Amino acid sequence: MLNDHLEADLKELREAFNSGKTKETSWRISQLNGLLRILEDRENDISMALKQDLGKHHVEAYRDEIGTVVKTVNNALVNLKQWMAAKKTRLPIAAFPSTASLVPEPLGVVLIISSWNFPIGLSLEPLIGALAAGNAVVLKPSELAPACSSLLAETIRDYLDNSAVKVIEGGSDKGERLLQYKFDKIFFTGSTRVGKVVMSSAAQHLTPVTLELGGKCPAVVGSFSSSRENNMAVKRIVWGKFGLCAGQACIAVDYILTEKKNLSNLVESLKRYIKQCYGDDPNGSHSISKIVNKKHFSRLKSLLDEPMVKSSVVYGGSLDEESLFIEPTILVDPPIHATIMTEEIFGPLLPVITLESIEDSINFIRARPNPLALYAFTENESLQKRLVSETSSGSIMFNDTILQYAVDTLPFGGVGGSGFGRYHGKYSFDNFSHEKVVMMRGFLVDFWFRYPPWTAQKLQLLKAGLRYDYLGVLLIALGLKSKA
C-alpha cells in the first residue's frame, strides 16, 4: 500500500516533477482526460460510495459531486492552453527598449487535504486545478468517508500517472505525518480547528496555504411584494439548508434573520416546502442524506438538548441514532448565547432569529465572524447595497443560495475566519501556479544617471524619471532646465 511507504512515495513525486514531464501540455491534458474517464466509467461506483458513506441519493450525488466535476474538467480542457499562455504586460517608456510577460509555472509537489461531506467533489475540484497547472500531487481524502476514499485511491491509481499523482489514505495520524514534510503548496478543506494545525505546520516550511473553512452562513429574509417571490425564496432556502448533504455543507444556510412581523408566514412556508421535498416521513424518502457518523450525530443532538433550545423547536426535531437520521428541524429564537448560535451547525437544524427591522441584520452579521457565504432574499435595493458595503463574507448572493459555488467563472473562497485563497475554474489554475515575471531588455539605450558617482544633476534626473516626466529628463540632460 502507498500508505506504508510515505517517504518513498514523496521522493517519487519529487522526481516526477523534477523530470519536467508534468509541465508538458500533453501530460496535463492526459491527466484531465483520465479524471473525465473516472467520472464517466465509474459513475455508478461513485454514487454507491456516496450512498454508503453519506446516504446521498444518486440524483443528489450526480448534481453535487459528479456532474459539477465533469463540468469543471471540461472547462479546464477547453481553456488550458489559454491559461498556460504567457501574458504580455505594458512597460513605461523609461524601460525602453524592454518587453515583459507573466509566465505561469507550477509550484511543485502539492498536498490536497479534502473533507468528508463532499468527498468526491472536494477532492477532485482542487485536483483539477493542480494538474492543469502542472504539479505533482498528493491527495489525502477524509477517513470519515471510507468508501469514497478507497474508490479515489483505486481509480486515481488506475487512471492517472501514479508516479506524479498519489492518494494517501488514513486517519488524522497520517495527516499529521504528511504535514511534517515540505510541500510547495497545501490546499485544505475542513474545520477551523484543523485549519489552524495545517497552517502552523506549513509555517515550519514557509509553505503557502489555501484554507477553505466554513462559518455560520446567514440568510437574511425580507418581505416580498407577491406570494410568488416569497414562495420561491422559501423553496430556495429549504434547498440551500437541507438539500446539500442534510445541511452538512460549509456554504449551507446556517440560520435565518427576519422581521418579527414576517415570522408566522415564513415558518408556515418553510414547513410546507419541507413536506413538499421530503414528505411526511423524511427518513423513508431517501431524498435527504444521513449524518456522517455517531460522533457528529451526538454533537447535533447536544445542540438541541441545551436549556431553552429544545423549547424553541417549532417543527421536526425527531432523531434516529441507528440510521443516523435527523429530521429537518426549525427553531424560532433559540438563545443567542446557545451553542447552536455560536458554532457552525453543519446539520439539518435551522434557527430563525427575529428582528424588529430587517436593517438590524447588518449589525447582527457584523458582530460575528465573517461567513463563507451570505444569502439575502430581498427586493430592497437600499438593503442590498448596504449588505454589500457594510458586511464582509466570502461571497454574497441575493435571492438564491449555493449557485455561486457552481459557476466556474467566479472564484470561491472565504475571508477572515472562513478561510483564505480561492479556486474554481481558472482561479484553481492560478491557485496552484506562480506567475513568474520574465523581462527582456536590449542594449540600445542606457540611462547613465542611474549609476554612481552621484551628483545633483543625477538626482534631478532620477526624480523626473520616477515621476514619468520624460520631457523634464530630456531638458535637464541637455542643460535646458534648472537643476534647482
C-alpha positions in Angstrom: 0.0 0.0 0.0 1.1 3.5 -0.7 0.4 4.5 2.9 3.2 2.1 4.1 5.9 3.8 2.1 5.2 7.5 2.6 8.8 8.8 2.3 9.4 6.7 -0.9 6.2 8.0 -2.4 7.1 11.6 -1.8 10.5 11.1 -3.2 9.0 9.6 -6.4 6.6 12.5 -6.7 9.5 15.0 -6.4 11.5 13.1 -9.0 8.5 13.1 -11.3 8.1 16.8 -11.0 11.8 17.5 -11.4 11.8 15.4 -14.6 9.8 18.2 -16.2 7.0 15.9 -17.6 4.2 17.4 -15.5 4.9 20.8 -17.2 4.2 19.4 -20.6 0.8 20.3 -22.1 0.3 16.8 -23.3 0.7 15.4 -19.7 -1.7 17.9 -18.2 -4.3 17.0 -20.9 -3.9 13.3 -20.4 -4.4 13.6 -16.6 -7.5 15.7 -17.0 -8.9 13.2 -19.5 -8.1 10.5 -17.0 -10.2 12.3 -14.4 -13.0 12.6 -17.0 -12.9 8.8 -17.7 -13.1 8.1 -13.9 -16.3 10.2 -13.7 -17.8 8.5 -16.8 -16.6 4.9 -16.3 -17.2 4.7 -12.6 -20.3 6.9 -12.2 -22.3 4.1 -10.6 -19.4 3.2 -8.2 -19.1 6.8 -7.2 -22.8 7.0 -6.5 -22.8 3.8 -4.5 -19.8 5.0 -2.4 -21.6 8.3 -1.6 -24.7 6.4 -0.7 -22.7 4.2 1.6 -20.8 7.0 3.3 -23.4 9.7 3.5 -26.7 8.3 2.4 -26.8 10.5 -0.7 -29.4 9.7 -3.3 -27.8 9.1 -6.7 -29.5 12.2 -8.1 -28.0 14.4 -5.4 -24.7 12.6 -5.9 -24.7 13.5 -9.6 -25.9 17.0 -9.1 -23.3 17.9 -6.4 -20.3 15.7 -7.0 -20.2 14.0 -10.4 -21.9 16.4 -12.9 -20.3 19.5 -11.4 -16.8 18.0 -11.6 -17.4 16.8 -15.2 -18.3 20.4 -16.0 -15.1 21.6 -14.3 -12.8 19.1 -16.1 -14.3 20.0 -19.5 -13.9 23.7 -18.7 -10.2 23.1 -17.9 -9.6 21.1 -21.1 -11.2 23.8 -23.3 -9.2 26.6 -21.7 -5.9 25.0 -20.6 -3.7 26.4 -23.4 -5.0 29.9 -22.9 -4.4 29.6 -19.1 -0.9 28.4 -19.7 0.0 31.2 -22.2 2.3 34.0 -21.1 0.6 37.3 -20.6 2.3 40.4 -22.1 2.4 43.4 -19.8 2.8 47.1 -20.6 6.0 48.8 -19.6 6.8 52.5 -19.0 8.9 54.4 -21.6 11.7 54.5 -19.0 12.2 50.8 -19.5 12.7 51.1 -23.3 13.8 49.0 -25.0 12.3 46.2 -23.0 9.5 43.6 -23.1 7.9 41.8 -20.2 5.5 39.0 -19.6 4.0 36.9 -16.8 4.6 33.2 -17.3 2.6 30.8 -15.1 4.7 27.9 -13.8 3.7 25.0 -11.5 4.6 25.2 -7.8 6.0 21.7 -7.5 4.7 18.9 -5.2 1.4 20.0 -3.6 -0.8 18.5 -0.9 -4.6 18.5 -1.1 -6.5 17.5 2.1 -10.2 17.2 1.4 -13.3 16.9 3.5 -15.9 14.2 4.1 -19.1 16.0 3.3 -18.5 16.2 -0.4 -15.7 13.6 -0.6 -15.5 13.3 -4.4 -16.2 17.0 -5.3 -13.9 18.5 -2.7 -11.1 16.1 -3.7 -11.3 16.5 -7.4 -12.1 20.2 -7.8 -8.7 21.3 -6.4 -7.0 18.3 -8.0 -8.2 19.6 -11.4 -6.5 22.9 -10.8 -3.3 21.3 -9.5 -3.0 19.0 -12.5 -3.9 21.7 -15.0 -1.2 23.9 -13.5 1.4 21.1 -14.0 2.0 20.0 -10.4 2.7 16.6 -8.8 0.0 15.9 -6.3 -0.7 14.1 -3.0 -4.4 13.8 -2.3 -5.4 13.0 1.3 -9.1 12.1 1.4 -11.1 12.1 4.6 -11.2 8.9 6.5 -14.7 9.8 7.6 -15.9 8.8 4.1 -14.0 5.5 3.8 -15.9 4.1 0.7 -15.1 7.3 -1.3 -11.6 7.4 0.0 -11.0 3.8 -1.1 -12.6 4.5 -4.5 -10.4 7.6 -5.1 -7.3 5.6 -4.2 -8.2 2.8 -6.6 -9.3 4.9 -9.6 -6.6 7.5 -9.4 -4.0 4.7 -9.3 -5.6 3.1 -12.4 -6.5 6.1 -14.5 -3.7 8.7 -13.8 0.1 8.8 -13.8 0.8 7.2 -10.4 4.4 8.5 -10.4 3.1 12.1 -10.2 -0.4 11.7 -8.6 -0.9 9.7 -5.4 -3.7 9.2 -2.9 -2.6 8.7 0.6 -5.3 7.2 2.8 -5.5 7.1 6.5 -6.7 8.9 9.6 -5.5 12.0 11.4 -2.2 10.3 12.3 -1.5 10.0 8.5 -2.4 13.6 8.0 -0.1 14.7 10.8 2.8 12.7 9.3 2.2 14.3 5.9 2.3 17.8 7.4 5.8 17.1 8.7 7.1 17.1 5.1 7.8 20.1 3.0 5.3 20.7 0.2 5.2 23.6 -2.3 1.6 24.3 -1.5 -1.1 22.9 0.8 -4.8 23.1 0.0 -7.0 22.2 2.9 -10.8 21.9 3.2 -12.2 21.4 6.6 -12.8 22.8 10.1 -11.2 25.9 11.5 -9.6 23.8 14.3 -7.8 21.6 11.9 -7.1 24.5 9.6 -5.0 26.1 12.4 -3.0 22.9 12.7 -2.4 22.8 9.0 -1.3 26.5 8.9 1.0 26.0 11.9 2.7 23.0 10.3 3.0 24.8 7.0 4.7 27.7 8.7 7.6 25.5 9.7 8.5 25.1 6.0 7.2 28.5 4.8 4.7 26.6 2.7 1.8 28.7 1.2 -1.6 27.5 2.2 -5.1 27.8 1.0 -7.7 27.2 3.7 -11.3 26.5 2.7 -13.1 26.6 6.1 -16.7 27.4 6.9 -18.6 29.5 9.4 -22.2 30.4 10.0 -23.8 31.4 6.7 -26.9 33.6 7.4 -29.9 34.1 5.2 -31.5 37.5 5.5 -35.2 37.2 4.5 -37.2 40.4 3.9 -40.8 40.8 2.8 -41.9 40.4 -0.9 -44.5 42.2 -3.0 -46.1 38.9 -4.1 -46.6 35.4 -2.9 -44.7 34.0 -5.9 -41.4 35.7 -4.9 -42.0 34.7 -1.2 -42.6 31.1 -2.1 -39.6 30.9 -4.4 -37.4 32.4 -1.7 -38.5 29.8 0.8 -38.1 26.9 -1.6 -34.6 28.0 -2.3 -33.8 28.3 1.4 -35.1 24.8 2.1 -32.9 23.5 -0.7 -29.9 25.6 0.5 -30.2 24.2 4.0 -31.5 20.6 3.8 -30.8 19.7 0.2 -27.0 19.7 0.5 -25.9 16.7 2.4 -28.6 17.4 5.1 -27.0 20.7 5.9 -23.5 19.3 6.2 -22.0 21.8 3.9 -19.8 24.8 4.5 -22.0 27.0 2.3 -25.3 25.7 3.5 -27.7 28.2 5.1 -26.9 28.1 8.8 -29.7 30.4 10.2 -32.3 32.9 9.1 -32.7 36.5 10.1 -36.2 38.0 9.5 -38.5 40.6 10.9 -40.9 39.6 13.6 -43.9 40.6 11.5 -42.9 38.1 8.8 -42.2 35.2 11.2 -45.5 33.3 11.1 -45.8 33.4 7.3 -42.1 32.4 6.9 -42.3 29.4 9.3 -45.5 28.1 7.7 -43.9 28.4 4.2 -40.8 26.6 5.4 -42.9 23.7 6.9 -44.9 23.4 3.6 -41.8 23.2 1.4 -40.0 20.8 3.7 -43.0 18.5 3.4 -43.1 19.0 -0.3 -39.5 17.9 -0.7 -39.3 15.2 1.9 -42.9 14.1 2.6 -44.4 13.1 5.9 -41.6 10.6 6.5 -38.3 12.3 5.6 -36.3 9.3 6.8 -38.1 7.0 4.4 -38.0 9.4 1.5 -34.3 8.6 0.6 -34.0 12.2 -0.5 -32.1 13.5 2.5 -28.6 12.5 3.5 -27.7 10.8 6.8 -25.5 12.3 9.4 -21.9 11.1 8.7 -21.3 9.2 11.9 -22.3 8.8 15.5 -19.9 11.4 16.8 -21.5 14.1 14.6 -25.0 12.8 15.4 -24.2 13.2 19.1 -22.9 16.7 18.5 -26.1 17.8 16.8 -28.3 16.1 19.4 -26.4 18.0 22.1 -27.2 21.3 20.3 -30.9 20.5 20.7 -30.5 19.3 24.3 -29.2 22.6 25.6 -31.5 24.5 28.0 -34.1 26.7 26.2 -33.1 25.3 22.8 -35.4 22.4 22.7 -38.4 24.6 23.6 -37.7 26.7 20.6 -38.3 23.8 18.2 -41.5 24.5 16.1 -41.1 21.8 13.5 -39.3 18.5 13.3 -36.8 17.5 16.0 -37.0 13.7 15.7 -33.8 11.7 15.7 -32.9 8.1 14.9 -29.4 7.2 16.0 -29.5 3.8 14.4 -30.0 5.2 11.0 -28.0 8.4 11.8 -31.1 10.4 10.7 -32.1 13.8 12.0 -35.4 15.3 10.7 -35.3 18.7 9.1 -35.9 21.0 12.1 -37.0 24.6 12.5 -36.2 26.6 15.7 -37.5 30.1 16.5 -35.4 32.4 18.5 -33.2 29.9 20.4 -30.9 31.7 22.9 -28.3 33.8 21.1 -25.6 32.6 23.5 -26.5 28.9 22.9 -24.0 26.7 21.0 -26.4 26.4 18.1 -26.0 30.1 17.5 -22.3 30.4 18.3 -20.8 27.4 16.4 -21.4 26.2 12.8 -24.3 23.8 12.9 -23.4 21.6 10.0 -26.6 19.6 10.0 -30.4 19.9 9.4 -31.2 22.3 12.2 -32.5 25.7 11.1 -32.8 28.5 13.6 -34.9 31.5 12.7 -33.9 34.7 14.5 -36.4 37.6 14.6 -35.5 41.3 14.4 -37.5 44.4 14.8 -36.2 45.7 11.5 -34.6 43.8 8.6 -31.9 46.5 8.6 -30.8 45.2 12.0 -29.5 42.1 10.2 -26.4 44.2 9.2 -25.3 44.8 12.8 -26.2 41.2 13.7 -23.9 39.8 11.0 -21.1 42.3 11.6 -21.0 41.3 15.3 -20.0 37.8 14.3 -17.1 36.1 12.4 -17.1 36.6 8.7 -19.3 33.9 7.0 -18.1 31.9 4.0 -21.4 32.9 2.2 -24.1 35.4 2.9 -27.6 35.0 1.4 -30.2 37.7 1.3 -33.7 37.5 0.0 -35.0 41.0 -0.6 -36.2 43.3 -3.3 -35.0 46.3 -1.3 -32.1 47.8 -3.3 -31.0 50.0 -0.5 -30.6 47.0 1.8 -28.8 45.1 -0.9 -26.3 47.9 -1.3 -25.8 48.2 2.5 -25.2 44.4 2.8 -22.6 44.6 0.1 -20.8 47.6 1.5 -21.3 47.1 5.3 -20.7 43.3 5.7 -17.8 41.0 4.8 -18.2 37.5 3.6 -16.5 35.1 1.1 -19.5 35.7 -1.2 -22.9 37.3 -1.1 -25.9 36.1 -3.1 -29.2 37.7 -3.5 -32.5 35.8 -3.9 -31.0 32.3 -4.2 -28.5 30.0 -2.4 -25.5 27.9 -3.3 -25.3 28.7 -7.1 -22.3 31.0 -6.7 -20.3 27.8 -5.8 -21.1 26.1 -9.1 -20.1 28.9 -11.5 -16.6 28.3 -12.9 -16.1 32.0 -13.8 -16.4 33.1 -10.2 -13.8 32.4 -7.5 -14.8 30.5 -4.4 -13.2 31.1 -1.1 -13.5 32.7 2.3 -12.4 35.8 4.2 -11.1 36.1 7.7 -12.1 33.2 9.8 -13.9 31.5 6.9 -10.6 30.9 5.2 -8.4 32.5 2.5 -7.3 31.7 -1.0 -9.8 30.9 -3.8 -10.4 28.4 -6.5 -12.7 27.1 -9.2 -12.1 27.4 -13.0 -9.1 29.5 -13.8 -8.8 30.5 -10.2 -7.9 26.9 -9.4 -5.2 27.0 -12.0 -3.9 30.3 -10.6 -4.1 28.9 -7.0 -1.5 26.2 -7.9 0.7 28.4 -10.1 3.3 31.0 -9.7 3.3 33.9 -12.2 6.9 34.4 -13.0 8.0 37.7 -14.3 10.1 37.5 -17.4 11.6 40.8 -18.6 13.9 41.2 -21.6 16.0 44.3 -22.2 18.1 45.4 -25.1 21.4 47.4 -25.2 20.3 50.3 -27.4 19.6 52.8 -24.6 21.1 53.1 -21.2 20.2 55.8 -18.6 23.7 56.9 -17.4 22.3 58.8 -14.4 21.3 55.7 -12.5 24.9 54.9 -11.8 27.3 56.4 -9.2 29.1 58.7 -8.6 26.2 60.8 -7.5 25.6 64.4 -8.5 22.8 67.0 -8.0 22.0 66.7 -11.7 21.6 62.9 -11.5 19.2 63.4 -8.5 17.1 65.7 -10.5 17.1 63.3 -13.5 16.1 60.4 -11.2 13.2 62.4 -9.6 11.9 63.4 -13.1 12.2 59.9 -14.3 10.3 58.4 -11.4 7.6 60.9 -11.9 7.4 59.7 -15.6 8.4 63.3 -16.6 10.4 62.3 -19.6 10.4 65.8 -21.1 11.9 67.0 -17.9 14.6 64.3 -18.1 15.5 65.4 -21.6 15.7 69.1 -20.7 17.8 68.5 -17.6 20.1 66.2 -19.6 20.5 68.9 -22.2 21.1 71.6 -19.6 18.0 73.5 -20.7 16.2 73.2 -17.4 17.3 74.3 -13.9 18.5 71.6 -11.5 17.4 73.7 -8.5 
